[in-house]
Amino acid sequence: MRPPFRFPEDLITLERAWQPTYADLAQARAGTTVLRRRLIALSGTLCTHPYWAAPAAWRAGGVELRRAARTHTSAPAEGEAAA
Protein backbone atom coordinates (compact mmCIF):
# COMPACT_ATOMS: atom_id res chain seq x y z
CA MET A 1 0.00 0.00 0.00
CA ARG A 2 1.33 3.42 -0.96
CA PRO A 3 1.65 6.11 1.67
CA PRO A 4 -0.90 8.94 1.36
CA PHE A 5 0.13 11.98 -0.66
CA ARG A 6 0.69 15.23 1.22
CA PHE A 7 -0.16 18.12 -1.05
CA PRO A 8 0.65 21.76 -0.27
CA GLU A 9 -2.38 23.92 0.57
CA ASP A 10 -1.84 26.19 -2.44
CA LEU A 11 -1.89 23.20 -4.79
CA ILE A 12 -5.15 21.93 -3.32
CA THR A 13 -6.60 25.45 -3.55
CA LEU A 14 -5.67 25.61 -7.24
CA GLU A 15 -7.27 22.24 -7.92
CA ARG A 16 -10.40 23.29 -6.01
CA ALA A 17 -10.66 26.34 -8.27
CA TRP A 18 -9.97 24.27 -11.41
CA GLN A 19 -12.74 21.71 -10.83
CA PRO A 20 -15.75 24.09 -10.76
CA THR A 21 -14.28 26.17 -13.59
CA TYR A 22 -14.07 23.03 -15.73
CA ALA A 23 -17.64 22.05 -14.78
CA ASP A 24 -18.93 25.55 -15.55
CA LEU A 25 -17.23 25.51 -18.94
CA ALA A 26 -18.69 22.10 -19.73
CA GLN A 27 -22.20 23.43 -19.02
CA ALA A 28 -21.84 26.81 -20.74
CA ARG A 29 -23.51 27.35 -24.09
CA ALA A 30 -22.20 30.83 -24.82
CA GLY A 31 -19.80 33.38 -23.40
CA THR A 32 -17.12 30.83 -22.67
CA THR A 33 -14.09 33.05 -23.28
CA VAL A 34 -13.65 34.08 -19.65
CA LEU A 35 -14.05 30.49 -18.44
CA ARG A 36 -11.64 29.14 -21.06
CA ARG A 37 -9.01 31.73 -20.15
CA ARG A 38 -9.43 31.00 -16.44
CA LEU A 39 -9.15 27.26 -17.03
CA ILE A 40 -6.01 27.72 -19.15
CA ALA A 41 -4.42 29.93 -16.48
CA LEU A 42 -5.31 27.51 -13.68
CA SER A 43 -4.08 24.52 -15.71
CA GLY A 44 -0.77 26.21 -16.40
CA THR A 45 -0.29 27.13 -12.76
CA LEU A 46 -1.21 23.62 -11.64
CA CYS A 47 1.12 21.90 -14.08
CA THR A 48 4.09 24.13 -13.32
CA HIS A 49 3.71 24.07 -9.54
CA PRO A 50 7.02 23.23 -7.81
CA TYR A 51 5.42 20.16 -6.21
CA TRP A 52 5.54 18.41 -9.60
CA ALA A 53 9.31 18.93 -10.00
CA ALA A 54 9.96 15.20 -9.43
CA PRO A 55 10.11 13.35 -12.78
CA ALA A 56 6.96 11.23 -12.37
CA ALA A 57 5.13 13.29 -9.75
CA TRP A 58 2.16 14.27 -11.96
CA ARG A 59 1.49 10.72 -13.06
CA ALA A 60 1.82 9.50 -9.51
CA GLY A 61 -0.26 12.17 -7.82
CA GLY A 62 -2.71 13.76 -10.27
CA VAL A 63 -5.67 11.55 -9.39
CA GLU A 64 -4.90 11.78 -5.69
CA LEU A 65 -4.78 15.59 -5.94
CA ARG A 66 -8.27 15.67 -7.48
CA ARG A 67 -9.56 13.38 -4.72
CA ALA A 68 -7.85 15.45 -2.02
CA ALA A 69 -9.33 18.67 -3.42
CA ARG A 70 -12.84 17.18 -3.36
CA THR A 71 -12.54 15.93 0.21
CA HIS A 72 -10.22 18.60 1.59
CA THR A 73 -10.74 19.98 5.04
CA SER A 74 -8.77 22.88 6.42
CA ALA A 75 -7.01 20.77 9.06
CA PRO A 76 -3.29 21.57 9.13
CA ALA A 77 -0.80 18.93 8.06
CA GLU A 78 1.86 17.64 10.42
CA GLY A 79 4.23 20.40 11.41
CA GLU A 80 1.92 23.19 10.19
CA ALA A 81 0.28 25.71 12.46
CA ALA A 82 -3.47 26.12 12.39
CA ALA A 83 -4.63 29.24 10.54
All heavy atoms as an XYZ file, in Angstrom:
643
protein
N       0.844     -1.185      0.000
C       0.000      0.000      0.000
C       0.885      1.244      0.000
O       1.820      1.352      0.765
C      -0.896     -0.018      1.237
C      -1.890      1.081      1.250
S      -3.086      0.730      2.558
C      -3.509      2.369      2.997
N       0.547      2.191     -0.873
C       1.332      3.416     -0.957
C       0.979      4.360      0.175
O      -0.181      4.414      0.602
C       1.046      4.137     -2.266
C       1.820      3.598     -3.417
C       1.744      4.537     -4.562
N       0.397      4.544     -5.108
C       0.066      5.085     -6.257
N       0.967      5.676     -6.976
N      -1.164      5.049     -6.688
N       1.966      5.120      0.649
C       1.652      6.115      1.674
C       0.788      7.218      1.071
O       0.850      7.468     -0.130
C       3.023      6.658      2.085
C       3.914      6.362      0.934
C       3.372      5.125      0.283
N      -0.040      7.880      1.884
C      -0.896      8.943      1.357
C      -0.051     10.124      0.883
O       1.015     10.404      1.418
C      -1.775      9.332      2.542
C      -1.030      8.865      3.740
C      -0.210      7.689      3.304
N      -0.538     10.793     -0.148
C       0.131     11.975     -0.655
C      -0.144     13.147      0.275
O      -1.226     13.275      0.827
C      -0.379     12.324     -2.058
C       0.122     11.393     -3.110
C      -0.529     10.206     -3.369
C       1.247     11.702     -3.840
C      -0.070      9.343     -4.338
C       1.716     10.849     -4.812
C       1.061      9.670     -5.067
N       0.844     14.016      0.424
C       0.692     15.226      1.221
C       0.884     16.397      0.269
O       2.004     16.683     -0.132
C       1.690     15.259      2.353
C       1.476     14.095      3.325
C       2.256     14.284      4.584
N       1.667     15.254      5.477
C       0.643     15.030      6.286
N       0.050     13.873      6.273
N       0.220     15.959      7.104
N      -0.221     17.021     -0.100
C      -0.162     18.121     -1.051
C      -0.118     19.453     -0.317
O      -0.788     19.628      0.696
C      -1.393     18.099     -1.963
C      -1.484     16.861     -2.797
C      -2.413     15.885     -2.511
C      -0.628     16.674     -3.869
C      -2.497     14.737     -3.283
C      -0.707     15.525     -4.642
C      -1.643     14.561     -4.350
N       0.630     20.419     -0.863
C       0.645     21.757     -0.265
C      -0.738     22.409     -0.391
O      -1.480     22.140     -1.342
C       1.674     22.527     -1.095
C       2.303     21.560     -2.025
C       1.513     20.297     -2.002
N      -1.065     23.252      0.561
C      -2.376     23.919      0.569
C      -2.628     24.695     -0.715
O      -3.734     24.674     -1.238
C      -2.479     24.871      1.764
C      -2.720     24.176      3.078
C      -4.074     23.491      3.136
O      -5.079     24.059      2.684
O      -4.125     22.363      3.651
N      -1.613     25.395     -1.234
C      -1.838     26.190     -2.437
C      -2.143     25.318     -3.646
O      -2.931     25.694     -4.512
C      -0.674     27.139     -2.707
C       0.643     26.430     -2.988
O       0.871     25.331     -2.443
O       1.453     26.992     -3.746
N      -1.597     24.120     -3.697
C      -1.885     23.205     -4.792
C      -3.317     22.685     -4.695
O      -4.032     22.615     -5.696
C      -0.887     22.049     -4.782
C      -0.906     21.106     -5.964
C      -0.692     21.844     -7.274
C       0.145     20.023     -5.789
N      -3.757     22.365     -3.508
C      -5.150     21.931     -3.315
C      -6.108     23.075     -3.648
O      -7.135     22.874     -4.294
C      -5.370     21.408     -1.889
C      -4.619     20.086     -1.709
C      -6.858     21.218     -1.593
C      -4.671     19.518     -0.321
N      -5.766     24.278     -3.247
C      -6.605     25.447     -3.553
C      -6.719     25.646     -5.065
O      -7.816     25.924     -5.572
C      -6.029     26.705     -2.883
O      -5.998     26.488     -1.469
C      -6.861     27.935     -3.196
N      -5.623     25.502     -5.774
C      -5.669     25.613     -7.238
C      -6.580     24.555     -7.843
O      -7.387     24.845     -8.721
C      -4.261     25.467     -7.817
C      -3.342     26.658     -7.722
C      -1.909     26.264     -8.062
C      -3.821     27.763     -8.649
N      -6.436     23.322     -7.393
C      -7.271     22.236     -7.921
C      -8.745     22.476     -7.585
O      -9.621     22.212     -8.404
C      -6.810     20.890     -7.370
C      -7.617     19.711     -7.858
C      -7.513     19.460     -9.354
O      -6.494     19.808     -9.969
O      -8.476     18.908     -9.912
N      -9.010     23.002     -6.392
C     -10.400     23.287     -6.006
C     -10.985     24.407     -6.847
O     -12.191     24.456     -7.050
C     -10.481     23.627     -4.525
C     -10.198     22.391     -3.661
C     -10.407     22.671     -2.220
N     -11.853     22.671     -1.984
C     -12.407     23.023     -0.860
N     -11.666     23.415      0.151
N     -13.710     22.983     -0.717
N     -10.180     25.304     -7.355
C     -10.656     26.344     -8.273
C     -10.813     25.780     -9.685
O     -11.729     26.163    -10.423
C      -9.687     27.522     -8.280
N      -9.945     24.858    -10.074
C      -9.970     24.274    -11.413
C     -11.236     23.454    -11.636
O     -11.863     23.549    -12.690
C      -8.730     23.402    -11.608
C      -8.537     22.913    -13.010
C      -7.782     23.505    -13.978
C      -9.098     21.730    -13.596
N      -7.840     22.761    -15.132
C      -8.641     21.670    -14.925
C      -9.939     20.734    -13.129
C      -9.005     20.639    -15.791
C     -10.305     19.710    -13.986
C      -9.837     19.673    -15.302
N     -11.607     22.627    -10.654
C     -12.738     21.713    -10.827
C     -14.052     22.426    -11.161
O     -14.714     22.056    -12.137
C     -12.889     20.824     -9.593
C     -11.764     19.820     -9.479
C     -11.807     19.000     -8.214
O     -12.677     19.173     -7.355
N     -10.855     18.104     -8.060
N     -14.489     23.434    -10.396
C     -15.748     24.087    -10.764
C     -15.635     24.908    -12.046
O     -16.623     25.047    -12.778
C     -16.075     24.972     -9.561
C     -14.805     25.134     -8.825
C     -13.982     23.913     -9.122
N     -14.456     25.431    -12.341
C     -14.278     26.166    -13.591
C     -14.475     25.225    -14.766
O     -15.153     25.558    -15.744
C     -12.884     26.823    -13.652
O     -12.725     27.678    -12.522
C     -12.711     27.632    -14.924
N     -13.900     24.040    -14.681
C     -14.074     23.029    -15.730
C     -15.553     22.652    -15.869
O     -16.079     22.565    -16.982
C     -13.222     21.803    -15.405
C     -13.301     20.729    -16.458
C     -12.446     20.750    -17.553
C     -14.236     19.696    -16.365
C     -12.518     19.767    -18.526
C     -14.317     18.717    -17.327
C     -13.453     18.751    -18.409
O     -13.534     17.781    -19.376
N     -16.214     22.419    -14.755
C     -17.636     22.045    -14.784
C     -18.485     23.169    -15.380
O     -19.390     22.909    -16.186
C     -18.117     21.697    -13.381
N     -18.186     24.409    -14.999
C     -18.933     25.553    -15.551
C     -18.736     25.658    -17.057
O     -19.671     25.925    -17.800
C     -18.499     26.861    -14.884
C     -18.932     26.965    -13.438
O     -19.779     26.154    -12.995
O     -18.413     27.859    -12.732
N     -17.511     25.450    -17.507
C     -17.227     25.514    -18.940
C     -17.945     24.397    -19.683
O     -18.477     24.607    -20.775
C     -15.716     25.434    -19.186
C     -15.261     25.548    -20.633
C     -15.716     26.863    -21.262
C     -13.748     25.422    -20.719
N     -18.011     23.227    -19.097
C     -18.693     22.103    -19.734
C     -20.190     22.362    -19.888
O     -20.808     21.891    -20.843
C     -18.469     20.832    -18.930
N     -20.767     23.139    -18.981
C     -22.204     23.427    -19.024
C     -22.550     24.674    -19.837
O     -23.697     24.858    -20.225
C     -22.744     23.605    -17.597
C     -22.633     22.366    -16.740
C     -23.473     21.229    -17.287
O     -24.600     21.425    -17.714
N     -22.910     20.028    -17.284
N     -21.577     25.534    -20.079
C     -21.840     26.814    -20.745
C     -22.185     26.606    -22.214
O     -21.611     25.761    -22.890
C     -20.626     27.726    -20.619
N     -23.128     27.400    -22.682
C     -23.511     27.346    -24.088
C     -22.950     28.536    -24.853
O     -22.769     28.476    -26.051
C     -25.029     27.322    -24.222
C     -25.652     26.089    -23.624
C     -26.987     25.835    -24.281
N     -27.635     24.677    -23.723
C     -27.509     23.466    -24.202
N     -26.730     23.244    -25.226
N     -28.144     22.465    -23.654
N     -22.716     29.626    -24.169
C     -22.201     30.835    -24.821
C     -21.365     31.605    -23.806
O     -21.428     31.349    -22.601
C     -23.355     31.698    -25.314
N     -20.595     32.544    -24.298
C     -19.803     33.378    -23.401
C     -18.750     32.598    -22.645
O     -18.561     32.814    -21.462
N     -18.063     31.714    -23.335
C     -17.117     30.830    -22.666
C     -15.693     31.379    -22.605
O     -14.828     30.761    -21.996
C     -17.077     29.461    -23.362
O     -16.679     29.652    -24.720
C     -18.428     28.776    -23.300
N     -15.455     32.527    -23.207
C     -14.095     33.047    -23.283
C     -13.470     33.228    -21.908
O     -12.331     32.803    -21.667
C     -14.066     34.377    -24.056
O     -14.597     34.152    -25.363
C     -12.658     34.924    -24.163
N     -14.189     33.834    -20.994
C     -13.651     34.075    -19.654
C     -13.356     32.747    -18.952
O     -12.301     32.588    -18.329
C     -14.621     34.945    -18.820
C     -14.180     35.022    -17.373
C     -14.731     36.327    -19.420
N     -14.267     31.795    -19.071
C     -14.052     30.488    -18.445
C     -12.870     29.743    -19.064
O     -12.066     29.151    -18.352
C     -15.317     29.628    -18.551
C     -16.495     30.062    -17.687
C     -17.744     29.279    -18.059
C     -16.170     29.895    -16.222
N     -12.758     29.807    -20.398
C     -11.640     29.137    -21.055
C     -10.318     29.754    -20.634
O      -9.360     29.030    -20.346
C     -11.782     29.202    -22.577
C     -12.803     28.211    -23.102
C     -12.851     28.167    -24.616
N     -13.407     29.414    -25.134
C     -12.783     30.234    -25.972
N     -11.582     29.960    -26.420
N     -13.368     31.331    -26.383
N     -10.250     31.063    -20.563
C      -9.013     31.729    -20.146
C      -8.662     31.386    -18.704
O      -7.498     31.165    -18.375
C      -9.137     33.239    -20.323
C      -9.092     33.646    -21.768
C      -9.222     35.126    -21.933
N      -9.181     35.476    -23.350
C      -9.586     36.604    -23.843
N     -10.063     37.558    -23.055
N      -9.513     36.838    -25.137
N      -9.679     31.356    -17.844
C      -9.427     31.002    -16.439
C      -8.927     29.559    -16.331
O      -7.989     29.271    -15.604
C     -10.696     31.202    -15.618
C     -10.550     30.811    -14.152
C     -11.707     31.326    -13.325
N     -11.771     30.748    -12.011
C     -10.932     31.005    -11.010
N      -9.955     31.854    -11.187
N     -11.082     30.426     -9.834
N      -9.557     28.658    -17.072
C      -9.147     27.256    -17.035
C      -7.715     27.081    -17.551
O      -6.927     26.335    -16.970
C     -10.112     26.392    -17.848
C      -9.976     24.897    -17.651
C     -10.315     24.497    -16.224
C     -10.864     24.160    -18.628
N      -7.368     27.791    -18.614
C      -6.005     27.719    -19.147
C      -5.007     28.241    -18.120
O      -3.957     27.632    -17.891
C      -5.904     28.491    -20.479
C      -6.652     27.737    -21.569
C      -4.439     28.718    -20.872
C      -6.870     28.540    -22.836
N      -5.327     29.365    -17.490
C      -4.418     29.929    -16.478
C      -4.268     28.987    -15.293
O      -3.145     28.748    -14.819
C      -4.945     31.292    -16.021
N      -5.371     28.445    -14.804
C      -5.307     27.510    -13.682
C      -4.539     26.247    -14.057
O      -3.732     25.743    -13.275
C      -6.722     27.145    -13.204
C      -7.479     28.231    -12.456
C      -8.947     27.852    -12.315
C      -6.860     28.480    -11.098
N      -4.775     25.734    -15.262
C      -4.083     24.525    -15.711
C      -2.579     24.764    -15.783
O      -1.789     23.912    -15.346
C      -4.604     24.094    -17.081
O      -5.955     23.713    -17.002
N      -2.192     25.898    -16.323
C      -0.767     26.214    -16.404
C      -0.128     26.329    -15.037
O       0.976     25.809    -14.808
N      -0.814     26.980    -14.114
C      -0.290     27.135    -12.764
C      -0.210     25.787    -12.047
O       0.768     25.504    -11.349
C      -1.159     28.127    -11.957
O      -1.246     29.355    -12.680
C      -0.562     28.396    -10.595
N      -1.225     24.958    -12.243
C      -1.211     23.616    -11.644
C      -0.055     22.769    -12.172
O       0.672     22.137    -11.404
C      -2.525     22.888    -11.938
C      -3.671     23.103    -10.985
C      -4.967     22.573    -11.584
C      -3.400     22.442     -9.659
N       0.112     22.761    -13.469
C       1.122     21.897    -14.084
C       2.546     22.353    -13.818
O       3.467     21.542    -13.863
C       0.881     21.806    -15.583
S      -0.600     20.868    -15.982
N       2.740     23.626    -13.553
C       4.093     24.127    -13.323
C       4.382     24.362    -11.843
O       5.419     24.934    -11.507
C       4.331     25.431    -14.104
O       3.370     26.413    -13.699
C       4.218     25.189    -15.606
N       3.493     23.910    -10.980
C       3.707     24.069     -9.538
C       4.969     23.317     -9.133
O       5.242     22.215     -9.634
C       2.495     23.514     -8.774
C       2.506     23.847     -7.329
N       3.263     23.143     -6.418
C       1.878     24.825     -6.633
C       3.087     23.669     -5.218
N       2.250     24.688     -5.326
N       5.774     23.882     -8.241
C       7.018     23.234     -7.814
C       6.830     21.818     -7.250
O       7.755     21.002     -7.293
C       7.562     24.167     -6.731
C       6.953     25.488     -7.019
C       5.616     25.201     -7.644
N       5.655     21.503     -6.750
C       5.417     20.157     -6.212
C       5.689     19.081     -7.263
O       6.123     17.988     -6.947
C       3.974     20.047     -5.714
C       3.650     18.673     -5.167
C       3.987     18.334     -3.859
C       3.024     17.713     -5.950
C       3.700     17.073     -3.353
C       2.741     16.456     -5.455
C       3.080     16.139     -4.163
O       2.813     14.898     -3.668
N       5.416     19.391     -8.530
C       5.541     18.406     -9.597
C       6.961     18.333    -10.166
O       7.171     17.736    -11.213
C       4.576     18.728    -10.739
C       3.161     18.873    -10.297
C       2.385     19.970    -10.443
C       2.341     17.900     -9.640
N       1.128     19.736     -9.916
C       1.080     18.479     -9.413
C       2.554     16.591     -9.217
C       0.045     17.806     -8.792
C       1.513     15.917     -8.587
C       0.280     16.523     -8.382
N       7.935     18.903     -9.498
C       9.307     18.926    -10.002
C       9.907     17.520    -10.134
O      10.770     17.293    -10.967
C      10.186     19.787     -9.109
N       9.463     16.582     -9.327
C       9.958     15.205     -9.427
C       9.545     14.637    -10.791
O       8.459     14.939    -11.289
C       9.393     14.358     -8.299
N      10.369     13.819    -11.418
C      10.112     13.352    -12.783
C       8.733     12.730    -13.022
O       8.107     13.012    -14.014
C      11.212     12.310    -13.010
C      12.292     12.696    -12.078
C      11.620     13.323    -10.883
N       8.241     11.900    -12.133
C       6.960     11.227    -12.366
C       5.885     11.693    -11.396
O       4.879     11.028    -11.219
C       7.134      9.724    -12.258
N       6.058     12.842    -10.798
C       5.131     13.286     -9.751
C       3.705     13.468    -10.267
O       2.756     13.115     -9.584
C       5.629     14.581     -9.110
N       3.529     14.032    -11.467
C       2.163     14.271    -11.957
C       1.455     12.948    -12.198
O       0.318     12.756    -11.799
C       2.175     15.120    -13.228
C       0.794     15.339    -13.732
C       0.208     14.752    -14.801
C      -0.211     16.189    -13.156
N      -1.087     15.184    -14.930
C      -1.365     16.055    -13.946
C      -0.239     17.027    -12.058
C      -2.535     16.759    -13.657
C      -1.407     17.716    -11.782
C      -2.535     17.579    -12.572
N       2.127     12.024    -12.816
C       1.488     10.720    -13.064
C       1.165     10.017    -11.762
O       0.155      9.348    -11.638
C       2.405      9.854    -13.920
C       2.511     10.317    -15.345
C       3.289      9.312    -16.185
N       4.626      9.075    -15.670
C       5.697      9.792    -15.974
N       5.589     10.805    -16.790
N       6.883      9.489    -15.466
N       2.025     10.183    -10.782
C       1.821      9.496     -9.508
C       0.778     10.173     -8.643
O       0.138      9.520     -7.839
C       3.143      9.416     -8.745
N       0.596     11.482     -8.773
C      -0.257     12.170     -7.824
C      -1.426     12.936     -8.374
O      -2.194     13.518     -7.619
N      -1.625     12.965     -9.684
C      -2.708     13.755    -10.268
C      -4.090     13.346     -9.793
O      -4.909     14.180     -9.397
N      -4.358     12.051     -9.817
C      -5.668     11.551     -9.386
C      -5.859     11.799     -7.895
O      -6.929     12.231     -7.457
C      -5.822     10.053     -9.723
C      -7.083      9.476     -9.103
C      -5.818      9.854    -11.220
N      -4.804     11.558     -7.134
C      -4.897     11.775     -5.689
C      -5.137     13.242     -5.360
O      -5.847     13.563     -4.421
C      -3.629     11.266     -4.998
C      -3.542      9.753     -4.925
C      -3.038      9.117     -6.211
O      -2.716      9.862     -7.170
O      -2.969      7.889     -6.265
N      -4.546     14.155     -6.153
C      -4.783     15.587     -5.939
C      -6.253     15.924     -6.165
O      -6.859     16.641     -5.373
C      -3.906     16.431     -6.860
C      -4.171     17.942     -6.807
C      -3.907     18.493     -5.406
C      -3.332     18.662     -7.843
N      -6.847     15.405     -7.226
C      -8.266     15.674     -7.479
C      -9.136     15.140     -6.340
O     -10.067     15.799     -5.899
C      -8.672     15.078     -8.824
C      -8.117     15.889     -9.991
C      -8.627     15.429    -11.331
N      -8.013     14.200    -11.797
C      -6.788     14.116    -12.303
N      -6.039     15.176    -12.399
N      -6.326     12.959    -12.715
N      -8.808     13.944     -5.854
C      -9.557     13.384     -4.719
C      -9.366     14.234     -3.466
O     -10.323     14.506     -2.741
C      -9.101     11.961     -4.439
C      -9.572     10.976     -5.449
C      -9.126      9.575     -5.099
N      -9.481      8.673     -6.168
C      -8.740      7.669     -6.570
N      -7.587      7.411     -5.968
N      -9.120      6.900     -7.555
N      -8.129     14.640     -3.208
C      -7.846     15.452     -2.023
C      -8.571     16.784     -2.097
O      -9.086     17.279     -1.095
C      -6.339     15.676     -1.879
N      -8.641     17.378     -3.274
C      -9.326     18.668     -3.421
C     -10.820     18.525     -3.170
O     -11.446     19.412     -2.596
C      -9.078     19.242     -4.816
N     -11.398     17.401     -3.582
C     -12.838     17.181     -3.358
C     -13.162     16.950     -1.893
O     -14.222     17.320     -1.422
C     -13.307     15.985     -4.168
C     -13.429     16.273     -5.625
C     -14.091     15.102     -6.350
N     -13.760     15.199     -7.750
C     -13.039     14.318     -8.417
N     -12.591     13.232     -7.827
N     -12.771     14.502     -9.688
N     -12.260     16.303     -1.173
C     -12.541     15.927      0.207
C     -11.762     16.753      1.210
O     -11.763     16.433      2.392
C     -12.210     14.437      0.429
O     -10.815     14.239      0.189
C     -13.025     13.550     -0.487
N     -11.116     17.807      0.750
C     -10.215     18.596      1.594
C     -10.944     19.284      2.741
O     -11.999     19.858      2.573
C      -9.504     19.658      0.761
C      -8.561     20.498      1.558
N      -7.415     19.989      2.112
C      -8.601     21.790      1.904
C      -6.790     20.950      2.749
N      -7.486     22.046      2.632
N     -10.309     19.193      3.895
C     -10.739     19.976      5.041
C      -9.585     20.905      5.371
O      -8.450     20.684      4.941
C     -11.054     19.088      6.268
O      -9.875     18.365      6.601
C     -12.206     18.147      5.983
N      -9.811     21.900      6.133
C      -8.770     22.877      6.424
C      -7.889     22.479      7.596
O      -7.213     23.310      8.169
C      -9.423     24.238      6.706
O     -10.038     24.693      5.547
N      -7.871     21.220      7.964
C      -7.013     20.770      9.060
C      -5.568     20.892      8.640
O      -5.206     20.520      7.531
C      -7.336     19.322      9.407
N      -4.705     21.416      9.501
C      -3.291     21.568      9.134
C      -2.597     20.208      9.051
O      -2.954     19.278      9.754
C      -2.723     22.415     10.274
C      -3.631     22.179     11.417
C      -5.003     21.911     10.834
N      -1.617     20.133      8.177
C      -0.805     18.929      8.058
C       0.192     18.892      9.198
O       0.370     19.878      9.923
C      -0.082     18.917      6.710
N       0.859     17.754      9.352
C       1.858     17.644     10.416
C       2.886     18.748     10.291
O       3.359     19.044      9.207
C       2.567     16.304     10.295
C       1.800     15.155     10.864
C       2.602     13.862     10.785
O       3.837     13.925     10.945
O       1.987     12.834     10.531
N       3.213     19.367     11.402
C       4.229     20.405     11.410
C       3.727     21.774     10.983
O       4.479     22.727     10.991
N       2.470     21.898     10.584
C       1.919     23.190     10.189
C       1.067     23.744     11.307
O       0.390     23.016     12.013
C       1.044     23.044      8.941
C       1.819     22.687      7.691
C       0.909     22.571      6.480
O      -0.329     22.619      6.648
O       1.417     22.416      5.374
N       1.107     25.044     11.442
C       0.285     25.709     12.458
C      -1.117     25.899     11.921
O      -1.316     26.084     10.728
C       0.912     27.051     12.820
N      -2.092     25.864     12.788
C      -3.472     26.123     12.387
C      -3.617     27.583     12.023
O      -3.020     28.451     12.638
C      -4.432     25.744     13.508
N      -4.427     27.854     11.011
C      -4.627     29.242     10.544
C      -5.485     30.031     11.490
O      -6.304     29.588     12.190
C      -5.238     29.236      9.162
